[in-house]
């Protein structure tokens, strides 16, 4: 296959501050809601990983930058930790925190890698939660815009792409509606105010970046699940349409000027959260749209759902988690699809070849005026230790026994390390998705780049190191970095502009 991709296509990698940096209280950093939940024990970390240390990039920056240079990455997307930069509600600026991101940006540029900065990847400052109830309070939007301005003043001349937020639906819905991620508040429908406020914060931050005259392109990053009906049964087709409103359209509609979904509109109007002019701020035009995609999501009705499950507790748990995010009683259940399934702490994930293409096509058809797109995350998770990958019908006890082996403070088992390094499953999955990029290019749909999640193993939130996405392995005890097979493979992909043959 000769590459249909333009020579300007950007091959890169992605990561996030909370998942990679560690140094949770280093050099004046304030705690985030994740730090607080971890410290007070309300987060159960699946494999006992130290979330405060994560992959310790804060103390190993040069080593990680050198690995990116060796990979040949052309762009790297990182996030900036808001509580590392602004440490209280009065707006105290932590210069050491800004210095760290200065070093990161300069280190990338010195290695020929374009910096792509995301201002928020879920690590809401604890002080914001205490001050105004986090995203539940309208003040959060003003605070976020001010923070954006501070970062723009420091890095505005050197960042190539600015993303206000990563998947804002997740911290809003899971943090304030369903309450299963920090700050773990189950506010039910009232929690939808957080969706409005986080979108408002995005729009105000876009305006702040523009007023600061940053040199790079400005956009945001959304998770687009590419919801599909589980079968062609009309009940499933209807369920998929409903599910799209709760997932794919939830953020895209208001950002693209189509207003909130009815469910949200009624609630935020009743609560007085939505004021005149807000929807214009939210729909501030963007230069670029980051799309995160892993696998399609399949929808059916709760009554039909059981027939899609082979068996097993994990699936039931995942079904429950996703369905609760959609809200009770809307007639939608998310079920496994037809693709090859992989182990994930969320119960099921599947490779859906062609799914990236279908998802971007759906965005293109549904929002013809969409900004240019970059695939800001795509990856394939693998279980660690790899024995867990075989757990299709795992019980809590088998799973914990396997994970307990990997937890302790001792260096890891050589066999496990080898299994992690020989990651042919990751290569296969990424190759399918890169083929989709060629297909999209030949259809004339403008995708400007593709970033692998992730350049290096990081903590998968409360699942610790038990699910890994990196091109480089990290020993959870010693923090030693070792490139996996996928590292050399992706280096070739970059060199040949995505030509896989
Ligand atoms: C995205 C997040 C990342 C990362 C990734 C993989 O949603 O932006 O932070 O965690 O997902 O996780 P998952 O397997 O849950 O999709």
Boltz pocket constraint, residues with backbone or C-beta under 6 A from the ligand:
constraints:
  - pocket:
      binder: B
      contacts: [[A, 16], [A, 19], [A, 166], [A, 167], [A, 223], [A, 292], [A, 294], [A, 344], [A, 377], [A, 381], [A, 453], [A, 459], [A, 460], [A, 461]]
      max_distance: 6.0
